[in-house]
Amino acid sequence: MGEPLILTLSCADQPGITALVTGFLYERGCNILDAQQFNDRPPSGAGDRFFMRIAFDPDGVAADRLKTEFSDFADAHAMEWKLARRDRPRRVIIMVSKFDHCLVDLLYRWRTGELPIDPVAIISNHPREVAIRSDIGEIPFHYLPVTPETKEEQEEALRALAEELQADLVVLARYMQIFSDAQARHFAGRCINIHHSFLPGFKGARPYTQAYERGVKIIGATAHFVTGDLDEGPIIHQDVERITHADSASDLVRKGRDIERRVLAEAVRLFVEERVLLNGNRTVVFRG
């Protein structure tokens, strides 16, 4: 028995590709524990693409050896791929501004063993007494204020900290600052944001009050990868809840925060379990 591993990959679709990948593992004595695949066939005919996620037991074969040998195999088939440990908690930086409900939920799920993460830092653009109302224990807190004049410097500090801590993921848990295009590119595919699903309808301040005044019947939240296009990155997870005429504006805020917590936690879980693969402006999500 060996350390469980997860292989994710994507490439141009081609006959026999599933057999080739599983055959590669079989030839090295690996035991497949779970396998999922998806063949994307866009209506535009721009080119079919194949996606796959395999959890397997390497049965004593060293991960470094598998990476080296699979690299040659992947190059031959023009694959984008990743081989990761299945049981390693992913190192996560959590960023927050003045609302800490999503942060608190993530930490609770981590402490109860529900979410396989290792929170290596909490960062805010506000002092700790303003940004966080709950106990964060011994997780390091970093106050990185940002103004138009210091934004570039602040973003450099975040990049340096992420590199120093070897962070696998940056989570914007209601972090109310916009990344520059350069920052979004730097963290492409490894930074998740959460926001209410009214956009682009109710922009700016007090979106739930705006929704109440319009008499909306459904509210929701969206978790997505951060890109240079504000709140338009590839979507990972969404959820909704129905609203009635009896719900007040404060009810919408309360229900909205609850949805934001759930949606962000699920998006983080999917990411750290290597279940999310980028597909252009979309994602392939292998649920489990």
Stockholm file with secondary structure:
# STOCKHOLM 1.0

chainA/1-288         MGEPLILTLSCADQPGITALVTGFLYERGCNILDAQQFNDRPPSGAGDRFFMRIAFDPDGVAADRLKTEFSDFADAHAMEWKLARRDRPRRVIIMVSKFDHCLVDLLYRWRTGELPIDPVAIISNHPREVAIRSDIGEIPFHYLPVTPETKEEQEEALRALAEELQADLVVLARYMQIFSDAQARHFAGRCINIHHSFLPGFKGARPYTQAYERGVKIIGATAHFVTGDLDEGPIIHQDVERITHADSASDLVRKGRDIERRVLAEAVRLFVEERVLLNGNRTVVFRG
#=GR chainA/1-288 SS CCCCEEEEEEEECCTTHHHHHHHHHHHTTCEEEEEEEEEECCTTCSCCEEEEEEEEECTTCCHHHHHHHHHHHHHHTTCEEEEEESSCCEEEEEEESSCCHHHHHHHHHHHTTSSCEEEEEEEESSCHHHHCCSCCTTCCEEECCCCTTTHHHHHHHHHHHHHHTTCSEEEESSCCCCCCHHHHHHTTTSEEEEEETTTTSSCSSCHHHHHHHHTCSEEEEEEEECCSSTTCSCEEEEEEEECCTTCCHHHHHHHHHHHHHHHHHHHHHHHHTTCEEEETTEEEECCC
#=GC SS_cons         CCCCEEEEEEEECCTTHHHHHHHHHHHTTCEEEEEEEEEECCTTCSCCEEEEEEEEECTTCCHHHHHHHHHHHHHHTTCEEEEEESSCCEEEEEEESSCCHHHHHHHHHHHTTSSCEEEEEEEESSCHHHHCCSCCTTCCEEECCCCTTTHHHHHHHHHHHHHHTTCSEEEESSCCCCCCHHHHHHTTTSEEEEEETTTTSSCSSCHHHHHHHHTCSEEEEEEEECCSSTTCSCEEEEEEEECCTTCCHHHHHHHHHHHHHHHHHHHHHHHHTTCEEEETTEEEECCC
//
